[in-house]
Each structure stands twice: as structure tokens, then as C-alpha cells.
Amino acid sequence: MSVAGTWNIIVNSPMGPMKSVTTFTVSGDSLTGTATDADGAPHPIQDGKITGEKARWKIDITNPMPLSLTFNGTVAETSLNGSVSAGPFGAFSFTGERG
């Protein structure tokens, strides 16, 4: 199943659920796109890669503080689930459903 398209993603952070709308584009094994947070701020997908049903990408955020988030997920027909690493703050689960 391709991850291409729009997804509603929720990161289960210690500060509560953090929502974004993420649009992915796939070209070969390259994953690009934009994650738009709840405040409407766009965050470009960086270092995105697709391997079979596994997706990996990174975004840099500034709110609530500057931080790089690295996502590792598994794509199913209508779901995207995995973990997000937040550097010194550890890792959290995330879920996504097609938008």
C-alpha cells in the first residue's frame, strides 16, 4: 500500500495529542511532502524514505521548542502507525488515518 496522499496524524506526546495533516508524495523510494501542524505552520518532510510498507521521515518543528522529529511507521490500507523520536525527550507512538 502506498503512503502517497493526505494523512491525519496524531503524535501521543507527554504534552497531550499533537495533531497534524501530512501530505506525502512518493517517487521511487523517496518520500517528500509537508506536515501542517494544528496552528497551520507547514513543516517540510526531510530525509523521507519508503521501503515496502515501512516509511521513515523527519520534520523540524519550532513549537513548543525547536526540535527534530524522526518518524518510523508502517503503512496499511487506511492506517499509518509507528513511533516518533524526539531526541532527548525520547520516543512516542503516533497514529494516522487517510484524510
Secondary structure, 3 states (H helix, E strand, C coil): CCCCEEEEEEEEECCEEEEEEEEEEEECCEEEEEEEECCCCEEECEEEEEECCEEEEEEEECCCCCEEEEEEEEECCCEEEEEEECHHHCEEEEEEEEC
